[in-house]
C-alpha cells in the first residue's frame, strides 16, 4: 500500500475505469463499488468503495456528488457536497469544490481548488492535524479572484 502512495501524482492506484456515470446521467441512491469509478454526471447518495484497497473515484469537472464519499483514492475536479474520507490519497484539482469535512492520508491540492469544512489528516497513530477553511480560503487563488466589485 505504501508503494502505491509514493507514486507520482499523475499515476492512479487503480488504472482502470470499471464504471462510468456519463455527463447526462443523474443517479439517486447509494453506490458501492470496487475498482475504478468515474463520475461525469450527478449523483445524490453516498459513494463507498468496498473490498479493494486500490479502488479509485474520479470526479470530472462537470461531475457533482451530493452525499458522503468513502473511497481509498480520490481524484476530484468537480463538486462534492458531503464529507469525504480517503484512507489513501486525495488529489484535488483546480476546479474542485468540496463543501464538507475532508479526512485523508495523503493530500495534493492544486491552485484554485476550494474546500469549505474541516480538513483532517488520518494518521496511523490517530493523532491528527485539523484546519478549518472558509469559502474564501481557496488554495492558490489568483489575485483577481479575491477582488470585490
Secondary structure as GFF3:
##gff-version 3
##sequence-region A 1 149
A	DSSP	alpha_helix	2	5	.	.	.	ID=ss1
A	DSSP	beta_strand	19	21	.	.	.	ID=ss2
A	DSSP	beta_strand	26	28	.	.	.	ID=ss3
A	DSSP	beta_strand	31	33	.	.	.	ID=ss4
A	DSSP	beta_strand	36	39	.	.	.	ID=ss5
A	DSSP	beta_strand	42	44	.	.	.	ID=ss6
A	DSSP	beta_strand	47	49	.	.	.	ID=ss7
A	DSSP	beta_strand	56	59	.	.	.	ID=ss8
A	DSSP	beta_strand	64	66	.	.	.	ID=ss9
A	DSSP	beta_strand	69	70	.	.	.	ID=ss10
A	DSSP	beta_strand	73	76	.	.	.	ID=ss11
A	DSSP	beta_strand	79	81	.	.	.	ID=ss12
A	DSSP	beta_strand	84	85	.	.	.	ID=ss13
A	DSSP	beta_strand	89	92	.	.	.	ID=ss14
A	DSSP	beta_strand	97	99	.	.	.	ID=ss15
A	DSSP	beta_strand	102	104	.	.	.	ID=ss16
A	DSSP	beta_strand	106	109	.	.	.	ID=ss17
A	DSSP	beta_strand	114	121	.	.	.	ID=ss18
A	DSSP	beta_strand	130	133	.	.	.	ID=ss19
A	DSSP	three_ten_helix	143	146	.	.	.	ID=ss20
###
